[in-house]
Amino acid sequence: MTEHEPELYWDSTYAIVVALMEHYPQRRPEAVGLEELAALVEALPGFQDDPAPAAEQFLLDILTVWYEEAT
């Protein structure tokens, strides 16, 4: 992790969305399912949380904010 990458946790919704838009600019949130979203988030530089508790609500929140920011 570089010093410029924020530490990301499941409840860091907005920071995760910013990182998704930066690292996956070609991806559209409406075309990403929850399982794929979990994998994308876990692969982000700076992701520090345990991948196991990827609660559906966290994923839905991330997807909602990503859609709002992308449109």
Backbone as JSON, one array per atom type, in Angstrom:
{
  "sequence": "MTEHEPELYWDSTYAIVVALMEHYPQRRPEAVGLEELAALVEALPGFQDDPAPAAEQFLLDILTVWYEEAT",
  "N": [[0.85, -1.17, 0.0], [0.6, 2.18, -0.86], [1.55, 5.41, 0.45], [-0.37, 7.11, -0.39], [-2.69, 5.74, -0.76], [-5.79, 5.24, 0.73], [-6.7, 3.57, 3.79], [-8.98, 1.03, 3.51], [-12.14, -0.1, 4.55], [-15.01, -2.22, 5.02], [-17.1, -0.52, 5.8], [-16.35, 1.9, 4.77], [-17.73, 3.39, 2.75], [-17.93, 5.63, 0.82], [-15.21, 6.18, 0.26], [-14.44, 3.73, -0.8], [-16.01, 3.7, -3.11], [-14.89, 5.86, -4.54], [-12.33, 4.81, -4.95], [-13.01, 2.54, -6.5], [-14.0, 3.8, -8.82], [-11.69, 5.03, -9.67], [-9.86, 2.9, -10.05], [-11.22, 1.09, -11.67], [-12.26, 2.34, -14.12], [-13.63, 1.7, -16.44], [-15.7, 0.12, -15.68], [-19.19, -0.24, -15.04], [-21.51, 0.49, -12.56], [-24.13, -0.57, -12.64], [-23.82, -2.89, -14.01], [-22.54, -4.68, -12.42], [-22.57, -7.4, -10.29], [-23.36, -8.43, -6.88], [-21.57, -10.37, -5.84], [-19.38, -10.15, -7.58], [-18.79, -7.46, -7.09], [-17.9, -7.59, -4.42], [-15.49, -8.99, -4.83], [-14.1, -7.13, -6.43], [-13.83, -4.97, -4.63], [-12.33, -6.16, -2.58], [-9.95, -6.51, -3.95], [-8.92, -3.99, -4.2], [-6.27, -1.63, -3.81], [-5.15, -0.97, -0.58], [-7.31, -2.04, 0.74], [-8.25, -3.24, 3.79], [-9.85, -4.77, 5.39], [-11.46, -7.72, 6.77], [-12.28, -10.12, 4.43], [-14.38, -11.89, 4.81], [-16.74, -10.87, 6.24], [-18.4, -9.62, 4.28], [-21.0, -8.16, 4.24], [-24.24, -8.19, 2.85], [-25.62, -5.77, 2.99], [-23.58, -3.82, 3.19], [-22.46, -4.11, 0.65], [-24.63, -3.44, -1.0], [-24.98, -0.77, -0.24], [-22.54, 0.33, -1.13], [-22.79, -0.15, -3.89], [-25.04, 1.43, -4.48], [-24.14, 4.07, -3.87], [-22.02, 4.2, -5.68], [-23.38, 4.02, -8.12], [-24.86, 6.41, -7.96], [-22.79, 8.3, -7.97], [-21.64, 7.81, -10.44], [-23.51, 8.52, -12.29]],
  "CA": [[0.0, 0.0, 0.0], [1.37, 3.41, -0.88], [1.06, 6.36, 1.44], [-1.49, 7.84, -0.98], [-3.88, 4.9, -0.75], [-6.43, 5.21, 2.05], [-7.07, 2.25, 4.3], [-10.39, 0.81, 3.2], [-12.88, -1.1, 5.32], [-16.35, -2.39, 4.43], [-17.98, 0.62, 6.08], [-15.78, 3.1, 4.13], [-18.49, 3.35, 1.49], [-17.57, 6.64, -0.18], [-13.81, 5.97, -0.12], [-14.42, 2.55, -1.67], [-16.57, 4.11, -4.4], [-13.87, 6.67, -5.21], [-11.29, 3.88, -5.39], [-13.56, 1.74, -7.61], [-14.06, 4.64, -10.01], [-10.32, 5.29, -10.08], [-9.17, 1.68, -10.47], [-12.02, 0.38, -12.66], [-13.05, 3.39, -14.79], [-14.44, 1.13, -17.51], [-16.81, -0.64, -15.1], [-20.42, 0.48, -14.74], [-22.08, -0.16, -11.38], [-25.35, -1.32, -12.94], [-23.44, -4.16, -14.64], [-21.74, -5.45, -11.46], [-23.34, -8.11, -9.28], [-22.82, -8.31, -5.52], [-20.4, -11.24, -5.66], [-18.29, -9.52, -8.31], [-18.45, -6.25, -6.36], [-17.08, -7.99, -3.27], [-14.15, -9.32, -5.33], [-13.47, -5.88, -6.86], [-13.48, -4.21, -3.43], [-11.24, -6.86, -1.89], [-8.73, -6.37, -4.75], [-8.46, -2.61, -4.2], [-5.12, -1.3, -2.95], [-5.57, -0.33, 0.65], [-8.39, -2.75, 1.42], [-7.65, -3.81, 5.01], [-10.84, -5.48, 6.2], [-11.63, -9.15, 6.6], [-13.23, -10.32, 3.34], [-15.5, -12.75, 5.2], [-18.02, -10.24, 6.59], [-18.92, -8.75, 3.22], [-22.44, -8.18, 4.42], [-24.99, -7.73, 1.68], [-25.98, -4.35, 3.14], [-22.41, -3.03, 2.81], [-22.33, -4.18, -0.81], [-25.73, -2.65, -1.57], [-24.67, 0.64, 0.0], [-21.46, 0.68, -2.05], [-23.35, -0.14, -5.24], [-25.94, 2.59, -4.58], [-23.34, 5.29, -3.94], [-21.26, 4.14, -6.94], [-24.33, 4.38, -9.18], [-25.17, 7.84, -7.82], [-21.61, 9.07, -8.37], [-21.32, 7.56, -11.85], [-24.56, 9.05, -13.19]],
  "C": [[0.89, 1.24, 0.0], [0.8, 4.36, 0.17], [-0.13, 7.15, 0.93], [-2.79, 7.03, -1.0], [-4.5, 4.9, 0.63], [-6.64, 3.76, 2.49], [-8.57, 2.12, 4.12], [-10.96, -0.33, 4.03], [-14.28, -1.16, 4.74], [-17.25, -1.19, 4.67], [-17.44, 1.95, 5.54], [-16.43, 3.3, 2.77], [-17.99, 4.36, 0.47], [-16.12, 6.46, -0.64], [-13.67, 4.76, -1.04], [-14.94, 2.93, -3.06], [-15.55, 4.93, -5.19], [-12.76, 5.76, -5.76], [-11.77, 3.0, -6.55], [-13.57, 2.55, -8.9], [-12.66, 4.93, -10.56], [-9.66, 4.05, -10.68], [-9.92, 0.89, -11.54], [-12.88, 1.37, -13.44], [-13.96, 2.86, -15.89], [-15.67, 0.38, -16.98], [-17.99, 0.27, -14.81], [-21.1, -0.23, -13.58], [-23.33, -0.98, -11.67], [-25.06, -2.68, -13.58], [-22.65, -5.07, -13.7], [-22.67, -6.09, -10.43], [-22.66, -8.03, -7.92], [-21.57, -9.17, -5.31], [-19.18, -10.65, -6.36], [-17.84, -8.24, -7.6], [-17.56, -6.56, -5.17], [-15.65, -8.28, -3.72], [-13.41, -8.05, -5.78], [-12.99, -5.07, -5.65], [-12.28, -4.85, -2.73], [-9.91, -6.73, -2.63], [-8.18, -4.94, -4.76], [-7.22, -2.44, -3.34], [-5.64, -0.6, -1.7], [-6.7, -1.03, 1.37], [-7.79, -3.54, 2.58], [-8.59, -4.72, 5.78], [-10.82, -6.98, 5.91], [-12.63, -9.37, 5.47], [-14.46, -11.14, 3.74], [-16.79, -11.99, 5.51], [-18.55, -9.28, 5.54], [-20.44, -8.82, 3.25], [-23.13, -7.59, 3.2], [-25.32, -6.25, 1.79], [-24.8, -3.44, 2.8], [-22.29, -2.97, 1.29], [-23.42, -3.36, -1.49], [-25.48, -1.16, -1.39], [-23.59, 1.12, -0.96], [-22.0, 0.81, -3.47], [-24.25, 1.08, -5.45], [-25.14, 3.88, -4.73], [-22.55, 5.33, -5.24], [-22.17, 4.54, -8.09], [-24.64, 5.88, -9.14], [-24.0, 8.71, -8.29], [-21.32, 8.96, -9.87], [-22.34, 8.18, -12.8], [-24.79, 10.53, -12.96]]
}
